[in-house]
Amino acid sequence: MLRFFKIIAILEGISYLLLFANMLIIKPNYIDVYKQLLYPIGMSHGVLFIGYIFLAIMLKASIKWDFKTFGIIIIASLIPFGTFYVEKKYLN
């Protein structure tokens, strides 16, 4: 399950960055492309985010993370590039 969590963490981080790119780069220049990309990118990011949180809760019990580690892993999902940091530091 840890390997699956690593994959979800990386995919969630990528989808988060794609969502930001869509909002900050594509929206000001190409409003039609922005509207077409918003739903699929947003939906995939939402599903991956929920999966990330759900798997983190499940792994907290099985791996026995302390509260500080678990808090860092959860907060990292809200920060750009945070899930990449978690995957490198806490999941290896």
C-alpha positions in Angstrom: 0.0 0.0 0.0 3.0 2.3 0.6 4.0 2.0 -3.1 0.5 2.9 -4.2 0.6 5.9 -1.8 3.8 7.1 -3.4 2.2 6.9 -6.9 -0.9 8.8 -5.7 1.4 11.4 -4.0 3.3 12.1 -7.2 0.2 12.2 -9.4 -1.6 14.5 -6.9 1.4 16.9 -7.0 1.4 16.9 -10.8 -2.3 17.5 -11.0 -2.0 20.4 -8.5 0.7 22.0 -10.7 -1.4 21.5 -13.8 -4.3 23.1 -12.1 -2.1 26.1 -11.2 -0.7 26.3 -14.7 -4.2 26.3 -16.1 -5.2 29.1 -13.8 -2.1 31.3 -14.1 -0.7 30.7 -17.6 -3.6 29.5 -19.8 -6.5 31.5 -18.4 -5.1 35.0 -19.1 -4.2 34.1 -22.7 -6.6 31.5 -23.9 -9.9 31.6 -22.1 -11.6 29.0 -24.3 -8.8 26.4 -23.7 -8.9 27.3 -20.0 -12.7 26.5 -19.9 -12.1 23.2 -21.7 -9.3 22.1 -19.4 -10.7 23.2 -16.1 -13.2 20.4 -15.5 -11.0 17.4 -16.4 -7.9 18.8 -14.5 -10.0 19.9 -11.6 -11.9 16.6 -11.3 -8.7 14.5 -11.6 -7.0 16.6 -8.9 -10.0 16.3 -6.6 -10.1 12.5 -6.9 -6.4 12.3 -6.4 -6.5 14.6 -3.4 -9.2 12.6 -1.7 -7.3 9.4 -2.4 -4.1 11.0 -1.0 -5.9 12.0 2.2 -7.7 8.6 2.5 -4.5 6.6 2.0 -2.5 8.8 4.4 -5.1 8.1 7.1 -5.0 4.4 6.4 -1.1 4.4 6.4 -1.0 6.4 9.7 -2.5 3.4 11.5 -0.5 0.7 9.7 2.9 2.4 9.7 2.3 4.1 13.1 3.3 7.7 12.1 3.5 10.1 15.0 1.2 13.1 14.9 3.9 15.5 13.7 4.8 13.3 10.7 1.1 12.8 9.8 0.5 16.5 10.1 3.4 17.3 7.7 2.1 14.7 5.2 -1.4 16.2 5.3 -0.3 19.8 5.1 2.1 19.0 2.2 -1.0 18.2 0.1 -2.0 21.8 0.3 1.4 23.3 -0.8 2.7 23.2 -4.3 5.5 20.7 -4.6 4.7 19.5 -1.1 3.8 15.9 -2.1 7.1 15.6 -3.9 8.9 16.6 -0.7 6.8 14.0 1.3 7.5 11.3 -1.2 11.3 11.9 -1.1 11.7 12.5 2.7 9.0 10.3 4.4 8.2 7.5 2.0 11.6 6.1 1.1 
